[in-house]
Amino acid sequence: MQIGCPKEIKPQEFRVGMTPNATWEAVTHGHDVIIETGAGADAGFPDADYAAVGAQIANTAAEVFATADMIVKVKEPQASERKMLREGQVLFTYLHLAPDPAQTHDLLASGCTAIAYETVTDDRGGLPLLAPMSEVAGRLAPQVGAWTLQKANGGRGVLMGGVPGVGPTRVLVIGGGVVGTHAARIAAGMGADVTVLDRSLPRLRYLDDTFGSVFKTGYSSAGLLAEHLEQADMVVGAVLIPGAEAPKLVSRAQLSEMKPSAALVDVAIDQGGCFETSKATTHANPIYEVDGIMHYCVANMPGAVARTSTIALGNATMPYMLALADKGWQQACADDPHLMAGLNVHAGQLTYYAVGKALGLNVVSPQLVVKG
């Protein structure tokens, strides 16, 4: 199979879809790999590293898209990239289609087969290709939130851990999954007073048993959420419904009840965000203010630590990428129902229920299209 990896073009996206190690594995399996020049440079992987393991270096993205049977990326294809997709081509990347009707319609029109990292599952009910970036984003959230809270950035001017005689920052984490757990751990490690809210009692028990008094937990009722919003200096939104648009858990009206210049960090922004006032921002201009509350809503947070993120993502995606290349997408999905769960689009048909529900589109069972 011809596997292509273009350079990411989303603003301030410094990751790359394939590492030299993944390239070497693909070549060893008998596949041809074509990498756009400079694709890995910002993650610390120069063209020479790819050429040394047998990749062909292309001068343009158009050459990659025109040549490859499968495109491997990090972020959802941008409008110019979607125009280069073709019928029968496989796209393997993050998609986040539920809040993005334009992308969804373009993928359907292209006739390609699109498999989304974020909806591939595993035996434990997890999302193995989303997890590494959730870990990175969760660990980054308190860091960028602390920066947002600095007075020069419009924040409250409070220090995460306080100092003797001055109390620590109060951090509320909404959602106790992978993102929320990592965010809470790092925020607590910075000395903050941290509370995690979640609606899963088994998850709350797990957090309490595992972390004890490192941070507090609570059941996320509307009343308790409102109470903690009033007290918080920083709120980290870390909710996820796989493949679906994130629920809006904090309304604009509630901003007036918060402390002036408090910080909201919306890690769910890829799925539309969990605050009513959230809108996607970039690393170049990450913060904006609404009703006196500072919002940090960068849609590709892990791109800020591109080398760590690229290696972590590559470790997770490589076995699936090889299965798709070795067997072809139909056989690979037939053999692995968890990979089949990643199938979102095929030949003009939508194959993921949560996306169809969010966008009001008809959905075809992925099992039917895999069988052909």
BELMOWO-V699186 format. One record per backbone hydrogen bond with DSSP energy under -1.0 kcal/mol. CO is the residue of the C=O (numbers start at 1). NH is the residue of the N-H. If there is no record, write none. Layout:
# BELMOWO-V699186
co = <CO/CO>
nh = <NH/NH>
This chain:
# BELMOWO-V699186
co = <1/2/2/3/4/5/10/19/20/21/22/23/24/25/26/27/32/33/34/35/36/40/40/41/46/47/48/50/51/56/58/60/61/62/63/64/69/70/71/74/78/79/81/86/89/90/91/92/93/97/100/101/102/103/104/105/106/111/113/114/114/115/116/117/122/127/130/131/132/133/134/135/136/137/140/141/142/143/144/145/147/149/150/150/151/160/163/166/169/170/170/171/172/173/174/177/178/179/180/181/182/183/184/185/186/187/188/193/194/195/196/197/198/200/201/202/203/204/205/206/207/208/211/216/218/219/221/222/223/224/225/226/228/233/234/235/236/237/241/250/252/254/255/259/262/263/264/265/268/268/269/271/274/274/275/281/286/288/290/292/293/294/295/296/297/300/301/302/305/306/307/308/309/310/311/312/313/314/317/318/319/320/321/322/323/324/328/329/330/331/332/336/337/338/339/340/342/344/345/346/349/350/352/353/354/355/356/356/365/366/367>
nh = <32/69/70/34/72/36/13/23/24/25/26/27/28/29/31/30/3/56/5/58/39/43/45/44/49/51/52/55/54/35/37/64/65/66/67/68/90/4/92/94/82/83/84/89/113/71/115/73/117/100/104/105/106/107/108/109/110/88/91/344/345/93/119/120/125/131/134/135/136/137/138/139/140/141/144/145/146/147/148/149/150/157/153/155/154/169/166/163/193/233/234/195/236/197/238/181/182/183/184/185/186/187/188/189/190/192/191/171/216/173/218/175/220/204/205/206/207/208/209/210/211/212/214/196/198/221/225/226/227/228/229/230/232/263/172/265/174/267/244/276/255/257/258/262/294/235/296/237/271/273/272/246/249/250/278/299/297/295/293/261/290/264/288/266/281/303/304/305/309/310/311/312/313/314/315/316/317/318/321/322/323/324/325/326/327/328/332/333/334/335/336/340/341/121/342/343/116/351/114/349/346/364/356/357/358/359/360/361/369/370/371>
